[in-house]
Amino acid sequence: MKTLSKISMAASLAALAATSGSAQNFGESCGCPPLNSRTAVTLNNASSPLLVNANNEFIGTVTLTCNNTYTANTKLYVTNGNDLNIQPGTVIKWVDNSGINSNALIVTRGAKIIADGTESCPIIMTSVSDPLDGSYAVTNRGKWGGLIILGKAFNNVASTDQKDANGTVGSSTSITGTNQIGLIEGLAAGDSRHYYGQGVGNEVNNDNSGILRHVSLRHGGELLGTANEINGLTLGGVGSGTIIDHVEATSNLDDAFEFFGGTVNAKYLVAMHCDDDYIDYDQGYTGKIQFFYGLQGPDNSGGAANEGDNGIEGDGDDGPGNPYAKSNPSIYNATIISRVPSGDESLELRREASGKIHNSIFASARSGLSLADAAYTSWSANTGMDIQNCTFQFRADQTDVDPTSSFKRVRVSTVLGTFTNASAADYTKFTTDGNLTTAAGSLMDATFAILPLTSNTVTDRVNPIPAYGAVAAQTTLLPPADGFFTAAKYRGAFEPGAASWLPRYSVARKIGSDKAVYTCVGDLNGDGLVNSADFSTFVGRFGGNCN
């Protein structure tokens, strides 16, 4: 470990003070101008007729460049047969239009989005109020809609899947779809641009909706109606030909990532300060996910309520009597830190969900594993739901030895919504499958505090990286060697004792997870240059210590 001299540290701190509050520069290493010198362009049919038509659709193949900062004040669509190319380093800002008029970017069936950024040149979608200097409070959620991608792959929506805005099955208030053609939640029925799937027998499971790589989605999830928000990234029937890699969803009002059916795979996902689930899968999703990091934080009042729901929420389908295949994804190497002192479940699995959740670490939730209806029976019988080699780090107010406590390793329900204490056989299965529980703080530092919320002043950062050799982070269960999964020989999203893979532009790294080890040399501030400014960043973040 090296330590800066007092002289260089003082000089660096002075430089840091001189530059604090200035906007981050995204993309200078790939030829993009500084943010404050980019041309302002509004994306609507009135001011940019070459880009957007009267139906708010991009015309033909359109490229958005980092020479501009784009502002959008409506729903924008990429329609069948067209491509939207977004250059690395590009910033798109969204105006807050509430209710049914909420802004969003919607990539429809048969269209593609090519948003292929890099770590030093990420693509940012955020609120128009975000100055991109780190000062915009993480509790500013729902300032625009979100990114919605719709494809032609399998989903299990059936004619019986009818529910209202509160999720009550059997209601005719809204219909999610019929016979494997789904209507994405929150969007108006009757508009063909709002549906996903191809119908029975016409699925295209290798459908290609484009590339999302090094993309940061911030402050979205605008409320469309009661209990009806848009997710940070919504994927409806998206196929395995689509690439999703290093994508961040932060400060979203609803879920960070939701998979409505589909076969798409995703790697290196980051979620922080969202107000609902961090991964939500349903409607027959069968894709693969590896390396996911989620960090829940404070609510708008600084308390425990209204911040985050479940770490992973898995549903098989939305309605009774569904004749189609249920959700069955494979998820490896997740690390999800729930909020303290409340929080919900690390894993909430129900409505006939199946799937593999292996080699993951969960901390500080109310309960570790929550299983309901057929998801519970298939888990207990080893016929569907499969939870293996996961570690659950308790909070200080939890006890593993008292199954009557409200804080449990496992809670079960044979009928959705009516939970009971797990049986001795359930606990035996839990441990037989290689799952572990550890005491608070024993595996990783999962305590987090940010105050005042308005300035993102972090008083206690987490460190999601276990120490090298930590027993509770070891595994003998390797992912399949199928060309997608990395052969990670550990539990959790991060290799124990190694450097973090969190991108330098990510909010989680900037304000939440900087106790991890970093190198002395490098582009610490993400501006594409290695210079004195990086020393300033180094001193300000890491207290003068590095490898």
Secondary structure as the mmCIF struct_conf table of DSSP 4:
data_model
#
loop_
_struct_conf.conf_type_id
_struct_conf.id
_struct_conf.beg_label_comp_id
_struct_conf.beg_label_asym_id
_struct_conf.beg_label_seq_id
_struct_conf.end_label_comp_id
_struct_conf.end_label_asym_id
_struct_conf.end_label_seq_id
STRN STRN1 LYS A 2 THR A 3
HELX_RH_AL_P HELX_RH_AL_P1 LYS A 6 THR A 19
TURN_TY1_P TURN_TY1_P1 SER A 20 GLY A 21
HELX_LH_PP_P HELX_LH_PP_P1 SER A 22 ASN A 25
BEND BEND1 GLY A 27 GLY A 27
HELX_RH_3T_P HELX_RH_3T_P1 GLU A 28 CYS A 30
TURN_TY1_P TURN_TY1_P2 GLY A 31 GLY A 31
HELX_LH_PP_P HELX_LH_PP_P2 CYS A 32 PRO A 34
HELX_RH_3T_P HELX_RH_3T_P2 LEU A 35 SER A 37
BEND BEND2 ARG A 38 ARG A 38
STRN STRN2 THR A 39 LEU A 43
BEND BEND3 ASN A 44 ASN A 44
TURN_TY1_P TURN_TY1_P3 ASN A 45 SER A 47
TURN_TY1_P TURN_TY1_P4 PRO A 49 LEU A 51
STRN STRN3 VAL A 52 VAL A 52
TURN_TY1_P TURN_TY1_P5 ALA A 54 ASN A 55
BEND BEND4 ASN A 56 ASN A 56
STRN STRN4 GLU A 57 PHE A 58
BEND BEND5 GLY A 60 THR A 61
STRN STRN5 VAL A 62 LEU A 64
TURN_TY1_P TURN_TY1_P6 CYS A 66 ASN A 67
STRN STRN6 ASN A 68 ALA A 72
BEND BEND6 THR A 74 THR A 74
STRN STRN7 LYS A 75 VAL A 78
TURN_TY1_P TURN_TY1_P7 ASN A 80 GLY A 81
STRN STRN8 ASP A 83 ILE A 86
TURN_TY1_P TURN_TY1_P8 PRO A 88 GLY A 89
STRN STRN9 VAL A 91 TRP A 94
HELX_RH_3T_P HELX_RH_3T_P3 GLY A 99 ASN A 101
STRN STRN10 ALA A 104 VAL A 107
TURN_TY1_P TURN_TY1_P9 ARG A 109 GLY A 110
STRN STRN11 LYS A 112 ASP A 116
BEND BEND7 GLU A 119 CYS A 121
STRN STRN12 ILE A 123 SER A 127
TURN_TY1_P TURN_TY1_P10 VAL A 128 SER A 129
BEND BEND8 LEU A 132 GLY A 134
BEND BEND9 TYR A 136 TYR A 136
TURN_TY1_P TURN_TY1_P11 VAL A 138 THR A 139
BEND BEND10 LYS A 143 TRP A 144
STRN STRN13 LEU A 147 LEU A 150
BEND BEND11 LYS A 152 ALA A 153
TURN_TY1_P TURN_TY1_P12 SER A 159 THR A 160
STRN STRN14 GLN A 162 LYS A 163
TURN_TY1_P TURN_TY1_P13 ALA A 165 ASN A 166
STRN STRN15 VAL A 169 VAL A 169
TURN_TY1_P TURN_TY1_P14 GLY A 170 GLY A 170
BEND BEND12 SER A 172 THR A 173
STRN STRN16 ILE A 175 ILE A 175
STRN STRN17 GLY A 177 THR A 178
TURN_TY1_P TURN_TY1_P15 ASN A 179 GLN A 180
STRN STRN18 ILE A 181 LEU A 183
HELX_LH_PP_P HELX_LH_PP_P3 ILE A 184 ILE A 184
TURN_TY1_P TURN_TY1_P16 GLU A 185 GLY A 186
BEND BEND13 LEU A 187 LEU A 187
TURN_TY1_P TURN_TY1_P17 ALA A 189 GLY A 190
HELX_RH_3T_P HELX_RH_3T_P4 SER A 192 HIS A 194
STRN STRN19 TYR A 195 TYR A 196
TURN_TY1_P TURN_TY1_P18 VAL A 200 GLY A 201
TURN_TY1_P TURN_TY1_P19 ASN A 205 ASN A 206
STRN STRN20 GLY A 210 ARG A 218
BEND BEND14 HIS A 219 HIS A 219
STRN STRN21 LEU A 223 GLY A 225
TURN_TY1_P TURN_TY1_P20 THR A 226 ALA A 227
STRN STRN22 ASN A 228 GLU A 229
BEND BEND15 GLY A 232 GLY A 232
STRN STRN23 LEU A 233 GLY A 236
BEND BEND16 GLY A 237 GLY A 237
TURN_TY1_P TURN_TY1_P21 SER A 240 GLY A 241
BEND BEND17 THR A 242 THR A 242
STRN STRN24 ILE A 243 THR A 250
BEND BEND18 SER A 251 SER A 251
BEND BEND19 LEU A 253 ASP A 254
BEND BEND20 ALA A 256 ALA A 256
STRN STRN25 PHE A 257 PHE A 260
BEND BEND21 GLY A 261 GLY A 261
STRN STRN26 ALA A 266 MET A 272
BEND BEND22 HIS A 273 HIS A 273
BEND BEND23 ASP A 275 ASP A 276
BEND BEND24 TYR A 278 TYR A 278
STRN STRN27 ILE A 279 ASP A 282
TURN_TY1_P TURN_TY1_P22 GLN A 283 GLY A 284
STRN STRN28 LYS A 288 LEU A 295
TURN_TY1_P TURN_TY1_P23 ASN A 300 SER A 301
BEND BEND25 GLY A 302 ALA A 304
TURN_TY1_P TURN_TY1_P24 ALA A 305 ASN A 306
BEND BEND26 GLU A 307 GLU A 307
BEND BEND27 GLY A 311 GLY A 311
STRN STRN29 ILE A 312 ASP A 315
BEND BEND28 GLY A 316 GLY A 316
BEND BEND29 ASP A 318 GLY A 319
TURN_TY1_P TURN_TY1_P25 PRO A 320 GLY A 321
BEND BEND30 TYR A 324 TYR A 324
HELX_LH_PP_P HELX_LH_PP_P4 ALA A 325 SER A 327
STRN STRN30 SER A 330 ILE A 337
BEND BEND31 VAL A 340 PRO A 341
STRN STRN31 GLU A 345 ARG A 350
TURN_TY1_P TURN_TY1_P26 ARG A 351 GLU A 352
STRN STRN32 GLY A 355 HIS A 358
BEND BEND32 ASN A 359 ASN A 359
STRN STRN33 ILE A 361 ALA A 363
BEND BEND33 SER A 364 SER A 364
BEND BEND34 ARG A 366 ARG A 366
STRN STRN34 SER A 367 ALA A 372
HELX_RH_AL_P HELX_RH_AL_P2 ASP A 373 SER A 380
TURN_TY1_P TURN_TY1_P27 ALA A 381 ASN A 382
BEND BEND35 THR A 383 GLY A 384
STRN STRN35 MET A 385 GLN A 388
BEND BEND36 ASN A 389 ASN A 389
STRN STRN36 THR A 391 GLN A 393
HELX_LH_PP_P HELX_LH_PP_P5 PHE A 394 ARG A 395
TURN_TY1_P TURN_TY1_P28 ALA A 396 ASP A 397
BEND BEND37 ASP A 400 VAL A 401
TURN_TY1_P TURN_TY1_P29 PRO A 403 THR A 404
BEND BEND38 SER A 405 PHE A 407
STRN STRN37 LYS A 408 VAL A 415
TURN_TY1_P TURN_TY1_P30 LEU A 416 GLY A 417
STRN STRN38 THR A 418 ASN A 421
HELX_LH_PP_P HELX_LH_PP_P6 ALA A 422 SER A 423
HELX_RH_AL_P HELX_RH_AL_P3 ALA A 424 THR A 432
TURN_TY1_P TURN_TY1_P31 ASP A 433 GLY A 434
STRN STRN39 LEU A 436 THR A 438
TURN_TY1_P TURN_TY1_P32 ALA A 440 GLY A 441
BEND BEND39 SER A 442 MET A 444
STRN STRN40 ASP A 445 ASP A 445
STRN STRN41 ALA A 449 ILE A 450
BEND BEND40 LEU A 451 PRO A 452
HELX_RH_3T_P HELX_RH_3T_P5 LEU A 453 SER A 455
TURN_TY1_P TURN_TY1_P33 ASN A 456 ASN A 456
STRN STRN42 VAL A 458 ASP A 460
STRN STRN43 ASN A 463 ASN A 463
HELX_LH_PP_P HELX_LH_PP_P7 PRO A 466 ALA A 467
TURN_TY1_P TURN_TY1_P34 TYR A 468 GLY A 469
HELX_RH_3T_P HELX_RH_3T_P6 VAL A 471 ALA A 473
STRN STRN44 GLN A 474 GLN A 474
BEND BEND41 THR A 476 THR A 476
HELX_LH_PP_P HELX_LH_PP_P8 LEU A 478 PRO A 480
BEND BEND42 ASP A 482 PHE A 485
STRN STRN45 TYR A 490 TYR A 490
BEND BEND43 ARG A 491 PHE A 494
TURN_TY1_P TURN_TY1_P35 PRO A 496 GLY A 497
BEND BEND44 ALA A 498 ALA A 498
HELX_LH_PP_P HELX_LH_PP_P9 ALA A 499 SER A 500
TURN_TY1_P TURN_TY1_P36 ARG A 504 TYR A 505
HELX_RH_AL_P HELX_RH_AL_P4 VAL A 507 VAL A 507
HELX_RH_PI_P HELX_RH_PI_P1 ALA A 508 GLY A 512
TURN_TY1_P TURN_TY1_P37 ASP A 514 LYS A 515
BEND BEND45 ALA A 516 ALA A 516
BEND BEND46 CYS A 520 GLY A 522
TURN_TY1_P TURN_TY1_P38 LEU A 524 ASN A 525
BEND BEND47 GLY A 526 GLY A 528
BEND BEND48 ASN A 531 ASN A 531
HELX_RH_AL_P HELX_RH_AL_P5 SER A 532 PHE A 542
TURN_TY1_P TURN_TY1_P39 GLY A 543 GLY A 544
STRN STRN46 ASN A 545 CYS A 546
#
